[in-house]
Amino acid sequence: MKPYLIAEPALRRLELTITRRLDGLLQGEHLGLLPGPGTEPAETRPYQAGDDVRRMDWNVTARTNEPHVRDLVADRELEIWALLDATASMDFGTAAMEKRELALSALAAVGFLTQRTGNRIGTHMLHGGGVRTLPARTGRPHLMALLQAAFGLPRTPPGVAEPLLGVAAEQLGRVVRRRGLMVVVSDFLDAPETWELPLRKLTARHQVLAVEVLDPRELALPNVGILTLIDPETGRRREVATSSARLRRRYAEAAAGQRDAIAQAMRRAGATHLRLRTDRDWVRDLVKHVMRQRRLAALAATPVFPGRPAAPGTGRPPEGGDVA
């Protein structure tokens, strides 16, 4: 059967799941997956120290004899680029789905929830054959064609050399000229020093959401006796005795250290970090992420009144305080 005939029903089911459970979350003032300023004018408010004087609203300032600035909301038309990791390490999963399927679901969620407002979306797909780029365009037909192309990417045989995530991120930075949202979906198993700097370069110009996908077996080994492990990217095999409590403990410690190093590298690069797991409800985790980012954006936009100390960690005045 042709690949697109297999992909179409699966993508339609995925679209139905996403639109039923997530529809409306990324609408409204278009805050979207990440908080941040835009260019469309919104309401005015009194000037505060540190505000950009270029946003001064001189008409309101003249009427009130008090300096006012005009806040901004995000552009209605956004250019979104996704860097999708479909290398051999993503062809792994021991729970509800493989990491590759979870990555495709995350890409579909971003696409379905933003394409209806006229946003353009393009992809950089990293796989065994190299990097394939699909240009950013609008409309559902383009999005479905993009997802079908991602769905039909061939699996990489073990031992085939693949490009690094950092190299693909550098290429993406050179291709994309217009500022927008970058979504990097990967397991980030390459050494952090190979992708941290390219990711930092992306965050210098764009908003960047790093979606880390992982499987529970990457965090802990089960006690199943002798287990043959195969590195999907090199083809190397190794047998381990999982009955050893010491081995399982060392594996868990090493895995936790690896994930901590990944999180720290993302933090240093300035990217927003979203972790999705194959054994969890990824839709619920995405909802929690969106709502958390919106709360952070709302707190960042809340003014602090003169003479009234902010509540710790909020940037807002404490309840019941008086204005001096």
Secondary structure, DSSP 4 states (H G I P E B T S, - for coil): --HHHHHHHHHHHHHHHHHHHHTTTT-TTT-TTS----SEEEEEEE--TT--GGGB-HHHHHHHTS-EEEEEE--SS-EEEEEEE-SGGGS--SSSS-HHHHHHHHHHHHHHHHGGGT-EEEEEEEETTEEEEEEEE-SHHHHHHHHHHHHTPPPPPTT-----HHHHHHHHHHH--S--EEEEEE---S-HHHHHHHHHHHHHHSEEEEEEEE-GGGT-----SEEEEE-TTT--EEEEETT-HHHHHHHHHHHHHHHHHHHHHHHHHT-EEEEEETTS-HHHHHHHHHHHHHHHHHHHHSPPPTTSPPPTTTSSPPTTPPP-
